[in-house]
Amino acid sequence: MKIEKFIFSPFQENTYVVWDEDTNETIIIDPSCLTENEDMELKTFINANNLNVKYLFNTHGHLDHIFGNAFVMNTFNPIHYTPEMDMPLFEMAQEQAAGFGLSMQSSPKPDKYFDESIPLFIGEKKIQFLFTPGHTPGEFCINIPTEKICFTGDVLFRESIGRTDLWKGNLTTLINSIKTKLFTLPDETIIYPGHGEQSTINYEKANNPFLN
């Protein structure tokens, strides 16, 4: 697998392009491109590498993780997965953006909702969905077990965790999600969070002040 990270929008959110080198099948995770220049940066990279965008995944429904949904869907027409319990956030996103003085296109309705039992593949590599609520009521992390990589949205960061003071956040639920879903992954698993730098499960077990 190959991974390219783009840092987009005033929220400095990590947009990930993940692809299988054998087939060029590609996932876009949490597109935050908000301006025309950011849209073109993403499109140019995908076209230059002849990537076939098969899936669009939103780990959760906060506006900074879905700014680019309309652009990605209109440009690449992937299969779009979101967390069902976060749909009120998708529906409120334009209003919330206006509160920050920003304008965004309405996020298209998803094709499907995440479910831990769904078997999906990129090439021959299985994708595992982990239900990890707490930052939002419906958030999912995206784990690729054979590659030992996990995209943790705003659940787990390097030496930090997601906020729980936003709509239907819950600290106890978030900590439980991390300890029962993420901390059971192999220690060497690399985590790719929605903001900031990557880390590993082992490093967070030893060094995350919110979890020790």
Phi, psi and omega in degrees: 000148172238150184226132172237132180251132173243137176254111188238160171071164178298344180275359178052050182271145179273114173262128184248136169248120187235127183217154177272122186293334182285325186244344187066011172296138195225145171244136167254125183247122174055064181290123182247014179297126187242331182254166178299322179297319179292320175304313184291326177298316179293312182298317181298318180297314182296315180293320182295332181259009178053044183274143178255103185283106184269323185225147166242122179244131168251116180299325178202181192259009179296145192301327182290346179261359184228005180311320187266008183303312183298317179298313182297315181294317182290332184270320189243344178052051176280176171276126191254120178247137175221167172280126184299321184289348179264005184303325175303328178291319177299319183288334181265359192299316181298319178296318178294319179300318179300328178295337176263006182076024182245156177238134179219156175285149176298137178288130177299155175296139182290158174282323185212163174252148177299149174206136183298340183270356183286124175267111176239155181223147165245113192062233178258009185264124183282140175255131180245127177265131180243118179285115187226066181289168178137310172288315167229167182289340187240006191299144174237144168261154185247109184251138174240093193301318184294335181265350183054052174227144181218130178264113194257011176050228178252032176272303185230128177243172172294114179060026178202176178224171181290154175295149177233014181262008178263183187310118176057027171285155181207118185295315181300318179296318181297312180300319179297319178300315182295314186287327184266338182250312185275319182284358173267356175286160177305142184303328184278359179302129177273131176257138178242100186275171181286345177213147176081196188268160178290166179208195174227159177300315181300317180297318181290324176301323185272333194235351184282115185293342180276352187238009181232000000 
